């Protein structure tokens, strides 16, 4: 990625990749490429617009010994083999943080929109939106209060089904983290008790952080809460999974 292509304010990025991920009941392989173009938005300070196109093939393989726990959709994908995804995305963001590694003031807002299939061809047709807002407030000494809200939405169209890896699985650490729970352990479950991933997700996180060694090693107290659903009307704040710790 070059954020200042040919000494302009135009961002240009190109990816080529082969990835393999081993999940609860299946292994997922991906081969593909993506292109990104972006530029600052002059109507709003500290903001930018990034557009992208991705084309990749992926293959689902049910793990040995997990055949009895696989969903009908996963069994079908395992039999089909390689399938293609073609998608475009638009990301609008505004970042006023004073430091990328350990922000003490400012905020970071991001709205990601993606549409796959349909007129773009490919074997999967879905649209996906993710919105995240984070705030940073310095209190006293170097202690900082950090708050984050994250909302996810995905839906299929054109008589398709949202593929398992595009759904929302909460828990563990990372993008969809709810600390105190195992990775990918929060969400709707099937008749075998397996987490199938939700079409909707909501996450709230609050941290009280202090730098221990510059801005590279940080100590913090945290509280996370969130859940994943298939329909928005299933949302229930009092049933959120929550975790707290240091």
MOURWO-V468106 format. One record per pair of residues at least 24 apart in sequence whose C-alpha atoms are under 6 Angstrom apart, sorted by the first residue. I is the first residue (numbers start at 1). J is the second residue. Records with the same first field share a line. If there is no record, write none. Layout:
# MOURWO-V468106
I=J / J
This chain:
# MOURWO-V468106
10=38 / 39
11=37 / 38 / 39
12=36 / 37
25=62 / 63 / 66
26=61 / 62 / 63
27=60 / 61
28=59 / 60
29=58 / 59
30=57 / 58
31=56 / 57
32=56
46=94 / 95
47=93 / 94
48=92 / 93
49=91 / 92
50=90 / 91
51=89 / 90
52=88 / 89
53=87 / 88
54=86 / 87
55=85 / 86
56=84 / 85
57=83 / 84
58=82 / 83
84=122 / 123
85=122
86=116 / 117 / 120 / 122
87=115 / 116
88=114 / 115
89=113 / 114
101=215
102=215
104=136 / 137 / 138 / 144
105=136 / 137
106=136
107=134 / 135 / 136
108=133 / 134
109=133
125=156 / 157 / 160
126=155 / 156 / 157
127=154 / 155
128=153 / 154
129=153
143=209 / 210
144=208 / 209
145=207 / 208
146=206 / 207
147=205 / 206
148=204 / 205
149=203 / 204
150=202 / 203
151=201 / 202
152=200 / 201
153=199 / 200
154=199
167=197 / 198 / 199
168=197 / 198
169=197
178=224
179=243
180=243
187=228
198=228 / 229 / 230
199=229 / 230
200=228 / 229 / 230
201=227 / 228
202=226 / 227
220=246
221=245 / 246
